[in-house]
Amino acid sequence: MANVIVIGTQWGDEGKGKITDLLSRSADIVVRYQGGINAGHTVVVNDRTFKLHLIPSGILYPQTDCIIGSGTVVDPKVVLQELDQLKELGVSTDRLYIAETAHVTMPYHRVLEQAAETQRAEHKIGTTGRGIGPTYADKSERVGIRMLDLMDREMLPKRLRWAVEQKNIVLEKLYDLPPLNPDEVIEQYQIYAERLRPHVIDASLVIDRAIKERRNILFEGAQGTLLDLDHGTYPYVTSSNPVSGGACIGAGVGPTVIDRIIGVSKAYTTRVGEGPFPTELNDRVGDLLGDRGAEFGTTTGRKRRCGWFDGVIGRYAVRINGLDCLAVTKLDVLDELPEIQVCIAYELDGKIVRDFPSDSRAFARCKPIYETLPGWRSSTKDCRALADLPSEARTYLKFLEDMMSVPIAIVSLGASRGQTIIVEDPIHGPKRGLLNV
């Protein structure tokens, strides 16, 4: 039995969907513990591509229960769209469940977020415009609507009418936007409620029973460590806690039940949206990484900014999450490069710093200090064992492992399930990694 957290170690988009999909083979339950439809996971199975935003990747395994936890914010319209798309592809969704205490993203949340981002002008933070921040804000202000409220046929119209009328004041007076029609919102969300009713459960109770039955649980995070509301590059962050500690709050479990924490990192670094990015490459190498890595956001389609691997944020992710091992993805993207650089420290105001600065203004002034490693200039996409990799690729991976002091358990060389090297069992295996291979 093992209860495992999978989290991103960079700014999201690390390939967590594929890694979660791989690990779901031995999971009885997969729990998504935070975020909303501002995240996206892409999973390729037998040349079929599945793009999921809120439904856990484990849905592709018919024996696996999937739970959208209390720490998430749920857009009913999008969840129903995903359910319909999965059914059309022949994927059963009977084992999808949603926490009754998860908060609901409403139409006014989307409008308010988009209006606020537009008004920020040059101070914009690069939100997806999906209403995630305002939903979490209502949750914190204790005026949000939860799934259990959505299920209450008698109270829902009253709660929604009051909420829409309150938000209309802001839309009209602050943003000079037309008001929403409360009757239309009520009618639409009553329809959503009835379709989702069979999926709504007391998630914390169900998870607790599963733990007592010694079932395997995989806790799936969205976004990445550097987007964490408390520990990321604030204010260019998301509105929830993608770090491993967020799994306990978002799922409703105690920290003592967690057995293993697996971090996911690209073999290079990407970032979507605004904010400082010390190793960003605005040159042909950056373009090559973007082209070979197909670096476009699953949710927004925005082009991702690309750069060299950043060991400073890598070490920070190991520390802040308590990582036991690492999955490195998209190693094959580096195949054509004659040499590869890795950021080992920063130069900040004339001083060398090796630890991630909490102040984003200081972070923006950081200049990367690189160590150069030789490339391998040969294809790795068909490698299925560590020994199959070129020696330079193994040297590169070992360098990352040494630098971050965490073993690499999985190496991904493409989007499909089969394009993977399992160095060690990431869940039950010894903490060994490449160092002793």
Secondary structure, DSSP 8 states (H G I E B T S, - for coil): --EEEEEESSSS-SSHHHHHHHHGGG-SEEEE-SB-TT--EEEEETTEEEEESSS-GGGGSTT-EEEE-TTBEE-HHHHHHHHHHHHHTT---TTEEEETTSEE--HHHHHHHHHHHHHHGGG-----SSSHHHHHHHHHHT---BHHHHT-TTTHHHHHHHHHHHHHHHHHHTT------HHHHHHHHHHHHHHHGGGEE-HHHHHHHHHHTT--EEEE--S-GGG-TTTSSTTSS-SS--STHHHHHHHT--GGG--EEEEEEESSEEE-SSS--TTB--SHHHHHHHHHTT-B-TTT--B-EEE-EEHHHHHHHHHHHT-SEEEEE-GGGGTT-SEEEEEEEEEETTEEE-S--S-HHHHHT-EEEEEEEE---S--TT--SGGGS-HHHHHHHHHHHHHHTS-EEEEE-SSBTTSEEESS-TTTS-S-GGGG-
